Amino acid sequence: MRNLRQSFLADFGKYCSDKRVLVAVSTGVDSMVLLNLLISLPPRIRPIIEVAYVDHKLRLESIEETKYIKDFCENQNLELHCLEWKTEDHPKTGIEAAARKVRYNFFAETMKKTGINTLLTAHHADDQAETFLMKLIRGGDLQQLQGIRIVRRFAEGRLIRLLLNYSKTEIREYAQKNNLIYFEDVTNNSNDYLRNRIRHLIVPKMKAENSKFLEHIQSYEQQLSILLQATGEQVDTYLANMQVGEDTFSIDTWSSLSKSWQSLVIKKLLERYSKKLDEKTLEQVENLLSNRKKPQGFVDLGTNGFFIKKYNLFYFANKYHVEDEKTIKYELELNKWITLSKEEKIGVFFNRRPPILKTDQVFYFSNPKLLPLIVRHRNQGDRIHTKVGTQKLKKILINDKVPQEAREKVWVITTGENLILWVPNVRKSDLSESQVNDKMQYMIIFRNKV
C-alpha cells in the first residue's frame, strides 16, 4: 500500500500552488481525510485553509455533525463558512439534485466573497468509476462518458480534486491509521439510489474480477479525453475552412469531408448554435445538406430556431427571421472583397484596383448611380437586359444546357433596384462596357479559385 501522505504531497505540488484554498467538507471520511492531509502539509507549502460546510437539514445526525465541524475548525484555527439549508426550502422531489445545486452555489458565493480562487473537493477513484458506470447505463452522447477531471473551471476560479487517484479503501485505511473522526451518512447504505446500487452491487464485483479496475477506468477516461480533444480541434479546423461569412458555411466544403467528419462537424454546430442535439435532428440536417435535388430547405429546431439551407450555403437563424422565399444576398462595399464560398469571391473596385488573374471574370461600368450592388442567387422570374433584348434568366440557363444543380448555384449581381447587371459564367447585361484606359470606370471582379 502506498504512503498516502507522501503521494498527496506530490499531487498537491503538481496541481495546486495557491496561497489560500477553500475546502468543501461534509464531515464524511473522504472530506475529513482531505482536510487532514492539507493540515499535515509542510509549512513551506501549506496554504491558508478555509472550510465550506452545508447543513442540509436532511438527517437528525446533521446537528451533531455541524457541532463537530465548528469545534474542529475552531481548534485548528480554520475559518469556517457555514450554510444552513432550511427544511422549508426543500423541494418535494429531486432533493439530491437540489442539494447539490445549493452546495455548489454556496461554494461559488463563498469564493467570490473571500477572493479565494480554488475549491478543493474530496472526490476519489471510486467516485470516478461510479460516475462512469452511471453514464454508461443511462446512455447518451460519447462526450458525456468523460468522467470527473482532477482540475476544471469553477465559478471565477477552479475546482481541484486531489484525491481522484486514490481509492475509497486507501482513504478509509488512512483515516483509521490516523484515528480521524468522521461521520457516516446512513443514506449511503440504501440501495434506493442508482449510485448506491452501483457502489454496493456492481463495483465490488468489478474489483473482484480485476484488482486494477479503478486504474483501468482512470486510464480509459484519460484516453477518451485526449481523443475527444484531438477530434474537437480537427472539427474546429474544418469549421474554419467551411465558414464563408458570419455564421454562414459552405455546403461544398462540408460535402468534401468524409461521412464521419460530416457528422461530427454538424454535431458541433448544433451544440454551438441550437443546443438541440439528438440523433433524429442530426439525421434530418445531414439528409437536407446531402439532398442535391432540394437546393433550399430548413430543419425546425423548435425553440432553438431553424437550420437553413440556401443553395450552396447553410446557416442558423431565429424562427422570427426566417422567410422561406428569401435568398442569401450580400451588398458589395467599394474596394472590398466578399467571400461567397471557399472557391469564390467578388468585389467592386474603383480607384484601388487589385491585380487581375487570368481566371478572373470582369464587368466594367462607369455610372455611379448603379451603386450599391447586390449579390444573390437567382429568383423566380429573373430577367436580364442584353444587347439582343430582355430574356428570362431561366430560359438562358436551359438553352445554355446548364445542369439543374449548377443553376441553383449561379450568382446574380444586381443594382439596389434589382436590375440585373451580370450573371458570372452566363451573361452580361447591356450595361456592360468595354475597358477604356483613359476613362474612370468601376470594375466588378468575380474570382473563382478552381
VENKACOR-V619382 format. One record per backbone hydrogen bond with DSSP energy under -0.5 kcal/mol. CO is the residue of the C=O (numbers start at 0). NH is the residue of the N-H. Records with the same first field share a line. If there is no record, write none. Layout:
BEGIN
CO = NH, NH
END
This chain:
BEGIN
1 = 3
2 = 6
3 = 7
4 = 8
5 = 9
6 = 10
7 = 11
8 = 12
9 = 13
10 = 14
11 = 15
18 = 47
20 = 22, 49
21 = 23, 119
22 = 24, 51
26 = 182
27 = 31
28 = 32
29 = 33
30 = 34
31 = 35
32 = 36
33 = 37
34 = 38
35 = 39
37 = 40
41 = 44, 45
46 = 48
47 = 20
48 = 78
49 = 22
50 = 80
51 = 24
52 = 82
53 = 55
54 = 84
58 = 61
59 = 62
60 = 64
61 = 65
62 = 66
63 = 67
64 = 68
65 = 69
66 = 70
67 = 71
68 = 72
69 = 73
70 = 74
71 = 75
72 = 77
73 = 76
78 = 50
79 = 81
80 = 52
82 = 54, 84
83 = 85
85 = 88
86 = 89
93 = 97
94 = 98
95 = 99
96 = 100
97 = 101
98 = 102
99 = 103
100 = 104
101 = 105
102 = 106
103 = 107
104 = 108
105 = 109
106 = 110
107 = 111
108 = 112
109 = 113
110 = 114, 115
116 = 157
117 = 21
118 = 159
119 = 23
120 = 161
123 = 127
124 = 128
125 = 129
126 = 130
127 = 131
128 = 132
129 = 133
130 = 134
131 = 135
132 = 136
133 = 137
134 = 138
140 = 143
141 = 144
142 = 145
149 = 160
151 = 158
153 = 156
156 = 153
157 = 118
158 = 151
159 = 120, 161
160 = 163
162 = 124, 165
165 = 124
166 = 170
167 = 171
168 = 172
169 = 173
170 = 174
171 = 175
172 = 176
173 = 177
174 = 179
175 = 178
183 = 185
184 = 187
185 = 188
186 = 189
189 = 192
192 = 196
193 = 197
194 = 198
195 = 199
196 = 200, 201
197 = 201, 202
201 = 205
202 = 206
203 = 207
204 = 208
205 = 209
209 = 212
211 = 215
212 = 216
213 = 217
214 = 218
215 = 219
216 = 220
217 = 221
218 = 222
219 = 223
220 = 224
221 = 225
222 = 226
223 = 227
224 = 228
225 = 229
226 = 230
227 = 231
228 = 232
229 = 233
230 = 234
231 = 235
232 = 236
233 = 237
234 = 238
235 = 239
236 = 240
237 = 241
238 = 242
241 = 249
244 = 246, 247
246 = 315
247 = 243, 244
248 = 313
249 = 253
250 = 254
251 = 255
253 = 256
257 = 261
258 = 262
259 = 263
260 = 264
261 = 265
262 = 266
263 = 267
264 = 268
265 = 269
266 = 270
267 = 271
268 = 272
269 = 273, 274, 275
274 = 276
277 = 281
278 = 282
279 = 283
280 = 284
281 = 285
282 = 286
283 = 287
284 = 288
285 = 289
286 = 290
289 = 291
290 = 293
294 = 310
296 = 308
298 = 300, 306
300 = 303
301 = 304
304 = 300
305 = 307, 316
306 = 298
307 = 314
308 = 296
309 = 312
311 = 250, 251
312 = 309
313 = 248
314 = 307
316 = 305
317 = 320
318 = 321
322 = 325
327 = 376
329 = 331, 374
332 = 335, 347
335 = 347
337 = 339, 345
342 = 448
343 = 339, 340
344 = 446
345 = 337
346 = 444
347 = 334, 335
348 = 442
350 = 352
356 = 359
360 = 445
362 = 443
363 = 432
364 = 441
365 = 367
366 = 369
367 = 370
371 = 415
372 = 331
373 = 413
374 = 329
375 = 411
378 = 381
381 = 392, 393
383 = 385, 390
384 = 429
385 = 388
388 = 385
390 = 383
391 = 395
392 = 396
393 = 397
394 = 398
395 = 399
396 = 401
397 = 400
402 = 406
403 = 407
405 = 408, 409
406 = 409
409 = 377
411 = 375, 413
412 = 420, 421
413 = 373
414 = 417
417 = 419
418 = 414
420 = 428
421 = 412
422 = 425, 426
426 = 422
428 = 431
432 = 363
435 = 438
438 = 440
441 = 364
442 = 348, 444
443 = 362, 445
444 = 346, 446
445 = 360, 447
446 = 344, 448
END
